[in-house]
């Protein structure tokens, strides 16, 4: 498996948030004060990398995303 090209700090924040819950709604995932289009760019990048998926109740980690964060340092999210 190839390593994802992660990580911009916004992408790392998204993954950290998704670690704490099985599914997170968009409004709870997006940090206050961050423009929606910038946030969506980073969220779509994680989806394209196969780490995050849209679910019925919001967004969650894919099995590849769980595998990635399991191997990563939790503070830096670097493998």
N, CA, C and O atoms as CSV, one atom per row, in Angstrom:
chain,resi,resn,atom,element,x,y,z
A,1,UNK,N,N,0.843,-1.187,0.000
A,1,UNK,CA,C,0.000,0.000,0.000
A,1,UNK,C,C,0.885,1.247,0.000
A,1,UNK,O,O,1.839,1.336,0.773
A,2,UNK,N,N,0.573,2.186,-0.850
A,2,UNK,CA,C,1.321,3.425,-0.922
A,2,UNK,C,C,0.940,4.334,0.237
A,2,UNK,O,O,-0.197,4.318,0.709
A,3,UNK,N,N,1.897,5.116,0.681
A,3,UNK,CA,C,1.627,6.077,1.746
A,3,UNK,C,C,0.873,7.268,1.170
A,3,UNK,O,O,1.241,7.764,0.105
A,4,UNK,N,N,-0.166,7.738,1.840
A,4,UNK,CA,C,-0.875,8.938,1.375
A,4,UNK,C,C,0.050,10.141,1.383
A,4,UNK,O,O,1.022,10.185,2.137
A,5,UNK,N,N,-0.258,11.111,0.543
A,5,UNK,CA,C,0.554,12.317,0.435
A,5,UNK,C,C,0.283,13.295,1.563
A,5,UNK,O,O,0.736,14.438,1.514
A,6,UNK,N,N,-0.428,12.875,2.546
A,6,UNK,CA,C,-0.816,13.733,3.641
A,6,UNK,C,C,0.454,14.323,4.238
A,6,UNK,O,O,1.402,13.555,4.406
A,7,UNK,N,N,0.572,15.554,4.565
A,7,UNK,CA,C,-0.459,16.135,5.328
A,7,UNK,C,C,-0.296,17.630,5.507
A,7,UNK,O,O,0.713,18.109,6.025
A,8,UNK,N,N,-1.255,18.316,5.093
A,8,UNK,CA,C,-1.419,19.710,5.446
A,8,UNK,C,C,-2.016,19.713,6.850
A,8,UNK,O,O,-2.715,18.770,7.220
A,9,UNK,N,N,-1.757,20.742,7.626
A,9,UNK,CA,C,-2.236,20.738,9.010
A,9,UNK,C,C,-3.760,20.635,9.089
A,9,UNK,O,O,-4.279,20.080,10.058
A,10,UNK,N,N,-4.483,21.147,8.110
A,10,UNK,CA,C,-5.944,21.021,8.105
A,10,UNK,C,C,-6.330,19.553,7.911
A,10,UNK,O,O,-7.271,19.074,8.545
A,11,UNK,N,N,-5.620,18.845,7.051
A,11,UNK,CA,C,-5.890,17.427,6.834
A,11,UNK,C,C,-5.597,16.620,8.095
A,11,UNK,O,O,-6.353,15.715,8.448
A,12,UNK,N,N,-4.503,16.949,8.771
A,12,UNK,CA,C,-4.192,16.254,10.030
A,12,UNK,C,C,-5.278,16.512,11.060
A,12,UNK,O,O,-5.657,15.601,11.796
A,13,UNK,N,N,-5.794,17.756,11.127
A,13,UNK,CA,C,-6.867,18.074,12.076
A,13,UNK,C,C,-8.132,17.279,11.770
A,13,UNK,O,O,-8.812,16.813,12.684
A,14,UNK,N,N,-8.447,17.124,10.492
A,14,UNK,CA,C,-9.621,16.343,10.096
A,14,UNK,C,C,-9.465,14.900,10.572
A,14,UNK,O,O,-10.385,14.337,11.164
A,15,UNK,N,N,-8.313,14.309,10.317
A,15,UNK,CA,C,-8.084,12.922,10.725
A,15,UNK,C,C,-8.133,12.772,12.241
A,15,UNK,O,O,-8.696,11.803,12.750
A,16,UNK,N,N,-7.549,13.721,12.964
A,16,UNK,CA,C,-7.599,13.668,14.436
A,16,UNK,C,C,-9.039,13.718,14.934
A,16,UNK,O,O,-9.408,12.980,15.848
A,17,UNK,N,N,-9.847,14.582,14.338
A,17,UNK,CA,C,-11.253,14.693,14.740
A,17,UNK,C,C,-11.991,13.396,14.460
A,17,UNK,O,O,-12.787,12.946,15.285
A,18,UNK,N,N,-11.736,12.790,13.303
A,18,UNK,CA,C,-12.423,11.556,12.935
A,18,UNK,C,C,-11.964,10.357,13.763
A,18,UNK,O,O,-12.663,9.347,13.838
A,19,UNK,N,N,-10.797,10.468,14.379
A,19,UNK,CA,C,-10.328,9.400,15.267
A,19,UNK,C,C,-11.219,9.256,16.494
A,19,UNK,O,O,-11.370,8.162,17.037
A,20,UNK,N,N,-11.804,10.361,16.923
A,20,UNK,CA,C,-12.551,10.365,18.182
A,20,UNK,C,C,-14.016,9.970,18.033
A,20,UNK,O,O,-14.708,9.791,19.035
A,21,UNK,N,N,-14.496,9.831,16.809
A,21,UNK,CA,C,-15.907,9.488,16.601
A,21,UNK,C,C,-16.051,8.668,15.321
A,21,UNK,O,O,-15.311,8.880,14.360
A,22,UNK,N,N,-16.998,7.734,15.306
A,22,UNK,CA,C,-17.175,6.924,14.094
A,22,UNK,C,C,-17.690,7.724,12.895
A,22,UNK,O,O,-17.399,7.380,11.750
A,23,UNK,N,N,-18.455,8.794,13.156
A,23,UNK,CA,C,-18.997,9.627,12.090
A,23,UNK,C,C,-19.154,11.048,12.619
A,23,UNK,O,O,-19.650,11.254,13.727
A,24,UNK,N,N,-18.730,12.027,11.821
A,24,UNK,CA,C,-18.789,13.428,12.239
A,24,UNK,C,C,-19.466,14.232,11.137
A,24,UNK,O,O,-19.109,14.118,9.964
A,25,UNK,N,N,-20.441,15.043,11.522
A,25,UNK,CA,C,-21.133,15.897,10.555
A,25,UNK,C,C,-20.191,16.996,10.057
A,25,UNK,O,O,-19.263,17.402,10.756
A,26,UNK,N,N,-20.451,17.464,8.841
A,26,UNK,CA,C,-19.611,18.490,8.224
A,26,UNK,C,C,-19.461,19.700,9.138
A,26,UNK,O,O,-18.348,20.183,9.348
A,27,UNK,N,N,-20.569,20.192,9.684
A,27,UNK,CA,C,-20.503,21.406,10.504
A,27,UNK,C,C,-19.683,21.204,11.781
A,27,UNK,O,O,-19.138,22.163,12.327
A,28,UNK,N,N,-19.597,19.960,12.257
A,28,UNK,CA,C,-18.784,19.668,13.437
A,28,UNK,C,C,-17.335,19.379,13.074
A,28,UNK,O,O,-16.445,19.485,13.917
A,29,UNK,N,N,-17.102,19.020,11.836
A,29,UNK,CA,C,-15.756,18.707,11.366
A,29,UNK,C,C,-14.994,19.964,10.963
A,29,UNK,O,O,-13.780,20.044,11.148
A,30,UNK,N,N,-15.710,20.948,10.412
A,30,UNK,CA,C,-15.082,22.182,9.918
A,30,UNK,C,C,-14.772,23.118,11.081
A,30,UNK,O,O,-15.666,23.468,11.852
A,31,UNK,N,N,-13.503,23.528,11.214
A,31,UNK,CA,C,-13.137,24.464,12.275
A,31,UNK,C,C,-13.792,25.833,12.069
A,31,UNK,O,O,-13.936,26.299,10.938
A,32,UNK,N,N,-14.176,26.455,13.149
A,32,UNK,CA,C,-14.758,27.801,13.079
A,32,UNK,C,C,-13.729,28.768,12.501
A,32,UNK,O,O,-12.541,28.701,12.817
A,33,UNK,N,N,-14.207,29.660,11.655
A,33,UNK,CA,C,-13.331,30.681,11.086
A,33,UNK,C,C,-12.614,30.269,9.815
A,33,UNK,O,O,-11.992,31.107,9.163
A,34,UNK,N,N,-12.685,29.006,9.451
A,34,UNK,CA,C,-12.039,28.532,8.225
A,34,UNK,C,C,-13.064,28.570,7.094
A,34,UNK,O,O,-14.186,28.087,7.249
A,35,UNK,N,N,-12.677,29.143,5.962
A,35,UNK,CA,C,-13.588,29.231,4.830
A,35,UNK,C,C,-13.981,27.832,4.357
A,35,UNK,O,O,-13.157,26.919,4.314
A,36,UNK,N,N,-15.245,27.689,4.008
A,36,UNK,CA,C,-15.759,26.383,3.583
A,36,UNK,C,C,-15.034,25.830,2.370
A,36,UNK,O,O,-14.763,24.631,2.308
A,37,UNK,N,N,-14.712,26.686,1.399
A,37,UNK,CA,C,-14.059,26.179,0.183
A,37,UNK,C,C,-12.654,25.652,0.473
A,37,UNK,O,O,-12.230,24.669,-0.135
A,38,UNK,N,N,-11.936,26.282,1.383
A,38,UNK,CA,C,-10.597,25.805,1.758
A,38,UNK,C,C,-10.730,24.471,2.486
A,38,UNK,O,O,-9.990,23.526,2.212
A,39,UNK,N,N,-11.680,24.405,3.416
A,39,UNK,CA,C,-11.892,23.172,4.159
A,39,UNK,C,C,-12.305,22.040,3.217
A,39,UNK,O,O,-11.791,20.927,3.327
A,40,UNK,N,N,-13.226,22.316,2.296
A,40,UNK,CA,C,-13.689,21.290,1.350
A,40,UNK,C,C,-12.552,20.786,0.472
A,40,UNK,O,O,-12.512,19.599,0.151
A,41,UNK,N,N,-11.638,21.648,0.080
A,41,UNK,CA,C,-10.482,21.223,-0.713
A,41,UNK,C,C,-9.707,20.145,0.041
A,41,UNK,O,O,-9.368,19.108,-0.529
A,42,UNK,N,N,-9.428,20.388,1.310
A,42,UNK,CA,C,-8.640,19.440,2.097
A,42,UNK,C,C,-9.430,18.169,2.409
A,42,UNK,O,O,-8.863,17.077,2.420
A,43,UNK,N,N,-10.721,18.302,2.661
A,43,UNK,CA,C,-11.558,17.140,2.904
A,43,UNK,C,C,-11.636,16.273,1.642
A,43,UNK,O,O,-11.524,15.050,1.726
A,44,UNK,N,N,-11.825,16.893,0.481
A,44,UNK,CA,C,-11.886,16.144,-0.781
A,44,UNK,C,C,-10.554,15.465,-1.088
A,44,UNK,O,O,-10.529,14.375,-1.659
A,45,UNK,N,N,-9.455,16.103,-0.711
A,45,UNK,CA,C,-8.143,15.488,-0.903
A,45,UNK,C,C,-8.041,14.200,-0.096
A,45,UNK,O,O,-7.543,13.194,-0.601
A,46,UNK,N,N,-8.505,14.219,1.147
A,46,UNK,CA,C,-8.482,13.020,1.984
A,46,UNK,C,C,-9.411,11.940,1.427
A,46,UNK,O,O,-9.106,10.751,1.513
A,47,UNK,N,N,-10.531,12.352,0.863
A,47,UNK,CA,C,-11.456,11.401,0.251
A,47,UNK,C,C,-10.794,10.769,-0.982
A,47,UNK,O,O,-10.868,9.557,-1.181
A,48,UNK,N,N,-10.148,11.601,-1.804
A,48,UNK,CA,C,-9.462,11.123,-2.999
A,48,UNK,C,C,-8.330,10.156,-2.644
A,48,UNK,O,O,-8.075,9.196,-3.371
A,49,UNK,N,N,-7.654,10.418,-1.520
A,49,UNK,CA,C,-6.568,9.548,-1.054
A,49,UNK,C,C,-7.106,8.239,-0.474
A,49,UNK,O,O,-6.341,7.309,-0.219
A,50,UNK,N,N,-8.424,8.170,-0.267
A,50,UNK,CA,C,-9.020,6.955,0.256
A,50,UNK,C,C,-8.978,6.832,1.769
A,50,UNK,O,O,-9.169,5.741,2.307
A,51,UNK,N,N,-8.730,7.938,2.463
A,51,UNK,CA,C,-8.630,7.907,3.925
A,51,UNK,C,C,-9.948,8.244,4.609
A,51,UNK,O,O,-10.198,7.801,5.730
A,52,UNK,N,N,-10.790,9.025,3.941
A,52,UNK,CA,C,-12.058,9.486,4.517
A,52,UNK,C,C,-13.168,9.174,3.521
A,52,UNK,O,O,-12.959,9.202,2.308
A,53,UNK,N,N,-14.346,8.878,4.051
A,53,UNK,CA,C,-15.495,8.644,3.183
A,53,UNK,C,C,-16.709,9.361,3.754
A,53,UNK,O,O,-16.834,9.561,4.962
A,54,UNK,N,N,-17.609,9.743,2.832
A,54,UNK,CA,C,-18.868,10.347,3.250
A,54,UNK,C,C,-19.825,9.222,3.584
A,54,UNK,O,O,-19.983,8.271,2.819
A,55,UNK,N,N,-20.462,9.346,4.742
A,55,UNK,CA,C,-21.411,8.335,5.207
A,55,UNK,C,C,-22.761,8.995,5.384
A,55,UNK,O,O,-22.899,10.205,5.204
A,56,UNK,N,N,-23.747,8.210,5.733
A,56,UNK,CA,C,-25.099,8.747,5.902
A,56,UNK,C,C,-25.144,9.843,6.975
A,56,UNK,O,O,-25.804,10.863,6.782
A,57,UNK,N,N,-24.461,9.645,8.086
A,57,UNK,CA,C,-24.508,10.609,9.181
A,57,UNK,C,C,-23.416,11.661,9.150
A,57,UNK,O,O,-23.368,12.521,10.030
A,58,UNK,N,N,-22.546,11.614,8.168
A,58,UNK,CA,C,-21.454,12.587,8.098
A,58,UNK,C,C,-20.249,11.985,7.402
A,58,UNK,O,O,-20.379,11.363,6.347
A,59,UNK,N,N,-19.082,12.169,7.990
A,59,UNK,CA,C,-17.824,11.678,7.418
A,59,UNK,C,C,-17.149,10.766,8.428
A,59,UNK,O,O,-17.274,10.952,9.639
A,60,UNK,N,N,-16.431,9.777,7.908
A,60,UNK,CA,C,-15.720,8.844,8.768
A,60,UNK,C,C,-14.459,8.355,8.096
A,60,UNK,O,O,-14.240,8.582,6.906
A,61,UNK,N,N,-13.630,7.679,8.874
A,61,UNK,CA,C,-12.406,7.104,8.329
A,61,UNK,C,C,-12.738,5.822,7.569
A,61,UNK,O,O,-13.587,5.040,7.999
A,62,UNK,N,N,-12.076,5.616,6.458
A,62,UNK,CA,C,-12.182,4.350,5.742
A,62,UNK,C,C,-11.286,3.344,6.456
A,62,UNK,O,O,-10.578,3.703,7.396
A,63,UNK,N,N,-11.310,2.100,6.023
A,63,UNK,CA,C,-10.404,1.121,6.629
A,63,UNK,C,C,-8.951,1.512,6.364
A,63,UNK,O,O,-8.092,1.305,7.220
A,64,UNK,N,N,-8.666,2.078,5.183
A,64,UNK,CA,C,-7.310,2.557,4.886
A,64,UNK,C,C,-6.951,3.741,5.781
A,64,UNK,O,O,-5.805,3.868,6.212
A,65,UNK,N,N,-7.925,4.606,6.060
A,65,UNK,CA,C,-7.693,5.734,6.951
A,65,UNK,C,C,-7.402,5.279,8.361
A,65,UNK,O,O,-6.527,5.832,9.028
A,66,UNK,N,N,-8.133,4.269,8.826
A,66,UNK,CA,C,-7.891,3.717,10.167
A,66,UNK,C,C,-6.523,3.070,10.233
A,66,UNK,O,O,-5.808,3.204,11.226
A,67,UNK,N,N,-6.161,2.365,9.165
A,67,UNK,CA,C,-4.841,1.726,9.103
A,67,UNK,C,C,-3.737,2.781,9.129
A,67,UNK,O,O,-2.726,2.612,9.810
A,68,UNK,N,N,-3.934,3.858,8.393
A,68,UNK,CA,C,-2.941,4.930,8.348
A,68,UNK,C,C,-2.747,5.568,9.724
A,68,UNK,O,O,-1.615,5.698,10.191
A,69,UNK,N,N,-3.842,5.967,10.376
A,69,UNK,CA,C,-3.702,6.641,11.672
A,69,UNK,C,C,-3.229,5.678,12.751
A,69,UNK,O,O,-2.630,6.103,13.740
A,70,UNK,N,N,-3.491,4.387,12.574
A,70,UNK,CA,C,-3.011,3.393,13.533
A,70,UNK,C,C,-1.488,3.318,13.515
A,70,UNK,O,O,-0.861,3.098,14.551
A,71,UNK,N,N,-0.899,3.501,12.342
A,71,UNK,CA,C,0.561,3.430,12.206
A,71,UNK,C,C,1.242,4.767,12.434
A,71,UNK,O,O,2.461,4.821,12.597
A,72,UNK,N,N,0.473,5.844,12.448
A,72,UNK,CA,C,1.051,7.185,12.534
A,72,UNK,C,C,1.250,7.630,13.985
A,72,UNK,O,O,0.584,7.155,14.905
A,73,UNK,N,N,2.175,8.541,14.147
A,73,UNK,CA,C,2.358,9.205,15.426
A,73,UNK,C,C,1.143,10.098,15.631
A,73,UNK,O,O,0.831,10.907,14.757
A,74,UNK,N,N,0.454,9.978,16.749
A,74,UNK,CA,C,-0.785,10.713,16.937
A,74,UNK,C,C,-0.591,12.226,16.995
A,74,UNK,O,O,-1.483,12.974,16.593
A,75,UNK,N,N,0.542,12.685,17.481
A,75,UNK,CA,C,0.779,14.128,17.560
A,75,UNK,C,C,1.011,14.728,16.176
A,75,UNK,O,O,0.446,15.771,15.846
A,76,UNK,N,N,1.837,14.075,15.373
A,76,UNK,CA,C,2.191,14.648,14.068
A,76,UNK,C,C,1.438,14.010,12.912
A,76,UNK,O,O,1.399,14.571,11.817
A,77,UNK,N,N,0.835,12.837,13.141
A,77,UNK,CA,C,0.193,12.032,12.095
A,77,UNK,C,C,1.147,11.761,10.933
A,77,UNK,O,O,0.760,11.805,9.765
A,78,UNK,N,N,2.392,11.482,11.280
A,78,UNK,CA,C,3.376,11.049,10.288
A,78,UNK,C,C,3.741,9.619,10.615
A,78,UNK,O,O,3.918,9.260,11.779
A,79,UNK,N,N,3.852,8.806,9.580
A,79,UNK,CA,C,4.184,7.386,9.772
A,79,UNK,C,C,5.640,7.258,10.100
A,79,UNK,O,O,6.132,6.147,10.300
